[in-house]
Amino acid sequence: MKKTVLLTGFEPFNGAAINPAWEAVRALRGWVDGDFIVEVLQLPCVFGQANRVLCGAVDEIRPDIVICVGQAGGRADLTVERVGINVDDAPIADNEGQQPVDMPIVAEGPAAYFATLPVKAIVGAMRERDLRASVSQTAGTFVCNHVLYGLMHHLQGTEVIGGFIHVPYLPEQASDGAPSMPLAQIVEGLKVAVEVAVRGGAEQVEVFGTTH
């Protein structure tokens, strides 16, 4: 039986006209392989609502793997997140004007959840395709981290694999020398992540560069 992979990407935010996470995710809509099928979903860049939409889709679609994707302007690599922390602390307002400060995502929830994606195996496979990639130790405290933590909280007690990948700006978004990556490379990186997550891959023991 084919596995179902749910890929999510955020709508544009902070006044931007485009979000590379969604552009890459929607390029994979309807991707079917011998081992899996891909479903895609756009998430609102809104605290609370993003997790409600995501968790509702997980319950409805019942995927085997969930990979959420977000933009990390300023990062040069595809960064596979290791951990989500239980705090919303927004440097900017979300798309409904919310800007929480030092607020828990889940009251009385644990301090953090680790992603269950094979993080280093994915990074290793991306690098084998000559893609810039690294392990990230922080998903920040904006809606991306909100979604990673909320997803992993929702998946507790299930066998569903979940995690989060941050992607750089597209070249047309980059200004003042900010790092960027062509959409085709971002899409290729997501394809690698799906393939490794579905088919398995031994976690790498090499020391990877990380994003702090």
Sequence and secondary structure as in RCSB ss.txt:
>XXXX:A:sequence
MKKTVLLTGFEPFNGAAINPAWEAVRALRGWVDGDFIVEVLQLPCVFGQANRVLCGAVDEIRPDIVICVGQAGGR
ADLTVERVGINVDDAPIADNEGQQPVDMPIVAEGPAAYFATLPVKAIVGAMRERDLRASVSQTAGTFVCNHVLYG
LMHHLQGTEVIGGFIHVPYLPEQASDGAPSMPLAQIVEGLKVAVEVAVRGGAEQVEVFGTTH
>XXXX:A:secstr
  EEEEEEEE   TT S  HHHHHHHTTTT B SSEEEEEEEE SSTTHHHHHHHHHHHHH  SEEEEEEE TT 
 SEEEE EEES B  SS  TTS    SB SSTT  SEEE  S HHHHHHHHHHTT  EEEES   SSHHHHHHHH
HHHHTTTS  EEEEEEE B TTT  TT  B  HHHHHHHHHHHHHHHHH      S   EE 
